Amino acid sequence: MKNALFLVALVTLVTALGHAPARSQTPTGEIRGTVTDSSKPQAGATVTLANVYSGKSFKIKTDDFGNFVIPDAPYGYYDLDVASAEGDKLLHQQISIMPAESSRTATVKIDVSQSKTTSAVPNDPDTYGGIRVLPEPNTKNKRKLNKEIQEQNEKVSETNALILQANAAVLDKRWQDALAPLKELTGMEPDNWEYLGELGDAQYNLGQYQEAIGSYENGILAAGDVSGINPETAEADSVSRKTRVSHMLNNEGNAYNKLHKTNQAMAAYTKAAALARDPSMEYFNLCVTQYNLKNVEGTMAACDKAISTDPHKAEPYYFKGALLLYANQPALTGKVTAPPSGAAEALKKYLELSPDGEHANEVRQMLNYLAALGRAAAGNAKKN
């Protein structure tokens, strides 16, 4: 059976963050602060506060008492830098500045000797704000996040490379070359039904029928219950999943047939036909399987379903006519009788659709044989 092409499913690459996204409607207010060194006020110190989210930056010098005021600034996360009056760097820290309760003022107390900021909330929380130190410095959070994103991008790039490698091999029908990347993909994502289905196809085409059945079974299990999906109303992804499950079941039936496990093959084809939007292939496979068993009733039923779903496909007419002819041979019936009219009609329809087809010469011989049987039967009737 024709193998479905492996669709490239490129995963969207995540872009590493250069800076945090801006936040809208950030509350603003006054920020008051004091810079000390072992409780000694630091006059003329330079305080730089860069708001992480808004991108706004404030740079101000402390007065003779080490105090500073920023009249109107957004609250939130800040990168804090303090330098002495002589320009020496005293402190670099990440902090979150928020007012207390309903206040519009946050008070910051910075002691550079301790290399940390501390809360400076007086007894009246409605008048003075406070500061809280982040559990983990913001730059560390950024580095950690960017590292995670970089690792994710590397994994995505690796996955995409494997997908493209497998897809190129499948398109060229280089099944052995497709096997390794598909195995690696299923190892990375063992519940990905698409990868499992493609691995099954590669194994089937390499003659690894038992392994293919295992891959198909895992893929069908991973895809979940698709029986209730209506192709007319469902989303494209759901319809694709249902179609792919039908494909896996059909090829699983082919693999069972190769292993001469006919009952399992017919069960797989029947399930596939129930899910397929166009079940002509699945019914045709049932028709051929029943024909090989020389099951006249089963062959007629399956071939008629294949014909009804695709009346322009020649092969089902061939198998239907051939089996009717076989079942009515004198060697089997013990007498010369005219075969049922359906045999000739089916074989003639095959020639009409495929006059130069694979079975065309054989069909012409069978039609001549049918005509001879008809003449012999008519002669016997006259004698009697």
N, C-alpha and C positions, 0 to 999 in steps of 0.2 A: 504494500500500500504506500501511497505517496506520503512522504514525511513532511509535517508542517514545519515551516521555517522558524528558526529561533529568533524571536523578536528581541532587539536590543533594548534593555530597560535601564537606561542610564540614570543613576541616582543623582539628584540635584546636589551639587557641591555646596558645602557650607562655607561662607566667607569668614575668615578670621576677623575678629573685631579689632578695629583700629582705636575706637573709643566707644564709650557707652552711649546709647541713644538718648536724645534729649527727651525730657519729660515735660508735658504741658501743664500749665496752671500750677507751677511750683509756688508755695506760699513764701512770702518774703517778709523781712523785718530787720530790725537793728541787731547787729552783733557787737557786743562789747567784750574786750579781752584785756588780760594782764600777762606780761611776760616777766618771769622771775628766774633767778638762778640761785638755788638753795635759799629761797624766800627773799632774795635781794632783787629789787626791781632793776630791769634792764632797759636803760634809757637809750633811745636812738636805734633800737633793734629794728630790723626790717622783717615784717610779717607778710608772707604771701599765702593767700587762700585761693585755691582754684577749685571751683565747683565742678564736680565730676560730670554731672548730668547736663547742666545748662551751658557749660563751656565758659562761663564768666569767671574772671580772675580779678582778685583785689590785692593790691600791694600798698602797704602803709607802714610808716615808722611809728614807734612808740614814743610817748612823751617822757618828761623827766621822771615820772613815776612808773614807767613801764606800761602805761595804759594805751589802748587804741580803740577806735570806734569806727565801724562801717555802718553808715546810716541806713542803707537799704540794700539788702542782699538776699538771694534765695537761700532758704534753709535746705539742708540735705547733706550729702557726702562731699567732703573736701579733701584735697591734697594740701597739707600744711607744711610750709617751710619757714624756718626762723634763722636769720643771720644776725650776728652781732653788729654793733656800730662800726667795727673795724672790717666787717665783711666776712668774718669767719662763719662757716655753716655750723649752726648749733643743733638743729633738729629737723628731721623729715618724718612726717607721720601722716596716716590717713585717718580721718575722723568724721563723725556725723554730728552736725550742729542742728539742734532743734530747740524751739522755745518750750518753756514749761506751761502746761495748761493753756490758758487763753492769752498768755502774754505775747507781745510782739517783739520781745527782746530776749536774746540768748547771750549768756555771759560765759566767757571762756577763760579759764585760768591755766596758763602754760608755764610749767617749770622745766627748763631745759636741762637742769642737773639730773633730773629723774628720767629724761628722754621719753617723757609721756605727758599727756594732758590729763587733768583731773577735773572732776565736777566742781563747779563753783556756784551752787544753787543756794541762795540765802533762804531765810525762813519763810519768805513770802514768794511762793511759787508762781503767783499770778503776775508778779512784777519782773522777776528775773528768770531767765532761761538756764539751760544747762547743756552739757556736752556729754556724749557717750562715745567711748572708743569702740571701733569695729572689732568684732571677735577675731577677724583675720584682716590684715591690711588689704586695702583695695587693690594695690598693685599686684599683690600675691594672687588675689582672686582673678585679676585680669590675666596674669601669666598662666595660672592653672586652667582658666577657661580657654585661653588661646591654645594651650598645649593639647587640651581635650579636642578642640576643634581641628587642630592640625592632625592629630591621630585619626580623627574621624575622616578627614579629607584624604589621608593616605590610604585608609581602608577602602573608601569609596573609589579612589583612583585604581587601586588594586582590583577591586571587584569589576569596575568598568573594563579594565584591560582583559580580564578573564572572559567577560561576556563577549567582547569583540573578537577575541581569539576563538572562542567556541562557535560564535555565529558564523565567522568566516569559514571555519572547517565544515560546519553543517551545510552552508550554501554550496560548497564545493563537493559535498558528500565524502569528505575525508573523515570518516567516522572514528578512526583510531586517533587522529589528531584532536578530535572534539572530546574524546573520553577524559583526558587528564584535566583540562580546565573545568569540565562539568563536574567531575568528582570533587575538585577543589571548591567549587562554588557550593555544592551541596554540603560539603564539610563545614563551610563558613556559615551557611544558612540551611540547616537540616530540615526546616519546616517550610521552605520555599517550594511550593508545588510546581512552579514553572521550571525551576532548575531540575527537579526530580523527573518531570515529564520529559524534558530534553535528554537527560541522562538515560532514561529508559529507551528513548528512540535510538540513541547512539549504540547502546548495548544490543538492542534488537537487530539493528543493521549489521552489527559485528557477529551475529549468531550467538550472542550470550543471552539466550532466551530466558533462563531461570533468573538471571540477574536483572534482566529487563522487567520481568513480572514483579520482582521485589521493589524496583524503583517506581513502577507504575502504582503499585499498591500503596506505597508511602506517599506518593504524590496525590493520589485520590483521597487518602486519609487527611493529608494536610489541607487540601482544598475545601474540605467540609461538605456539608449537605447542600447540593446545588439543585436538587429536584424541584424545589419550589420557585426557582428563578424564572420569571416570565420575560423572554427576550424582547417582547413588545414594550414593556414598561420599565425594565430594570436598567441600571446604569451600565455603561459600556464595560467596566471592569468585571461586573458580575456576569454579564453575558459571555465575556471572554473566558471567565473561569469555568462556566458551564460547558462551553464549547471544548475547552481544553480537557476537561474530565472525560467528556465523550470520546475525544481522540485517544486518551490514555486507555480507556476501556476497550476501544476497538483494537488498538495495537496489542493490548494484553491478550485479547482473544486470538490475534495472529500468533503471538508467542506460544500460547497454549496449543494451538493447532500444530505448530512446528514440533512440539514435544509430544504430539499425538494424544493430547488430553482433550478430547472432543467435547465432552460434557462441560468442562470448565470454559472452553472456548465459546460455546453457544451461550452460556450464561453471561459471559462478558459482552458478547455482541448484543444480546437482548437488552442489557442495562444501557449500553452505549446508544442503541437505537431510541430508547425511551428519553434520552437527554438531548440527542442531536437535533438541531434545528432542521437539517436536511439529512434524514436517516437512510438515504438510498445506499450509501456505502456499507453501513452496518447490516442492512437487510440483505444486500448482495453477498456479504461474507457469510451470513447465515444460510443463504441459498446454496452457496458453494459447499459449505460444511455438510449440510443435509444431503446434497448431491453425492458427496464422497461416501456418505453412509448408505447411499441408495435408498434413502427414506423418501418415498414418493410424496406422501402427504405433507411432510415437513418441507420438502423442496418446493412443492407447489405453493404452499402458504408463504414461505419466505421470498421466493422469486416474484410472486404476485405483488407483495408489498414493495419490493424493490422496483418493480415496473410502475406501480402506482405513484411512487415518489419521484421517479425519474423515467418517464416512458421513452425517452430518447437514448437511453443507454442500451447497447445491443446485447451485452453479455448475459443478463438475466434471461433473455429469450432463448439463448443458446442452451443454457443449463436446463431450463424448463422443457424445451423440445427434446433434448437429448435423453433426459430421464424418462419422459413419457415413451419414447421409442424403446429404450432399454427395458422398461417394465412390461412391454407388450411383445417382446420377441417370442417367436414360436418355441425356442429352446426353453424358455421359462414358463410359458403358458401351456405348452403341450399341444397347441393347435394354431392353425394359421387364421388369424382374425385381423380385420382392418384396425390399425391403431386409432386411438381417440383423435378426433379432428384437431384438438388443441396442439398436438405435436407439430403437424405441418404448418399451422398458422404461426406458431412461435418461431420455428426455424425460418420461415419466409420473412418474418418481421426482422429477424437478425440480419438477413441478407439485404433487406431494404435499408437498414440503418448502417450496416457495415459491409458493403459488397466486397471489399478487399481486406476484410478483417482477419484476425489470427485464425479463426475457425471457419472461414468462408468455404474453402475447398471441402472440409469435412462436412459442413452443413449441406452442400450440394449433393454429396454422396448419400447422406442420410435422407434427403428428399427423394432421390432416385430409389433408395431402398424402400421408403414409405410407399412410393407409387407402385413398386413391385409387389409389396405386401397387399396393397389394395386390390390389385389385379388378381392375385392368387386367392384372396378371400372371396372376390366376386365369382371366380371360377368354381370354387368349392360350393358356393351357395347355389349355383345353377345345377351342379351335379346332384345336390340334395333335393 
